[in-house]
């Protein structure tokens, strides 16, 4: 089933993004979902919110964060992405209230049928993202780790495909919440002499990402959700990937140990575990 937005619905999302940021800058609270929200916007969709500043009539990036996979209702994803783009993009200081009249908001919607390999690749070619978050399904084969993959609506993106992505700039951090997304085959190089990668983590690190997070074992939705929320909450407060990852592991272990849920122990981090200010120090090749 296709998912199309009218001009009025597009304007609704733009206004929603701006109002969400305005309210957050004023009160540090998230706005509630408007009562007049169109029903279709309660459908789960991936989304990117981009904030540009107008300087002499030219757009200059001021923040961009999003969720490429549909894991939350569109209206909720826009609110969260807008606030994060305005206040949590590691490349920029938090947007100030007085800047609101100087910036424009753009909302790019990715529905399940539009969360495709080509759409993702286009975003990577044209966009510049510090954090790339995958929330969906993947696969890992220890016998052929180069075929390990992320699933999109129109097929899979393998570890070897990632080596060939034409980045505008590799993201600082890639967080892949798929089961076994943090595995590699033992005794093998990061990238072989035949240009085959040893799993998804190796592929993203070799392609230029400074850090990569994933899970070694299969994990539950509950565990992954708890970990993700704890990780980003601490990351945006402490601005340190390693500390945020450690605290998220400890938090989830405390919350789920009694029921034998091992998400906290399954989470693994590769690459640079330092602060956002060290993006240029940890490129693995």
Buried (B, 14 or more C-beta within 10 A) or exposed (E): EEBEBEEEBEEBBBEBBBBBBBBBBEEEEBBEBBEEBBEBBEBBBBBBBBBBBEEEEEBEBBBBBBBBBBBBBBBBBBBBBBBBBBBBBBBBEEBEEEBBEEBEBBBBBBBBEBBBBEBBBEBBEEBEBBBBBBBBBBBBBBEEBBBBBBBBBEEBBBBBBBBEBEBEEBBBBBBBBBBBBBBBBEEBEBBEEEEBBBBBBBBBBBBBBBBBBBBBBEBBEBBBBBBBEBBBBBBBEEBBBBBBBBBBBEBBBEBBEEEEBBBBBBBBBBBBBBBBEBBEEBBBE
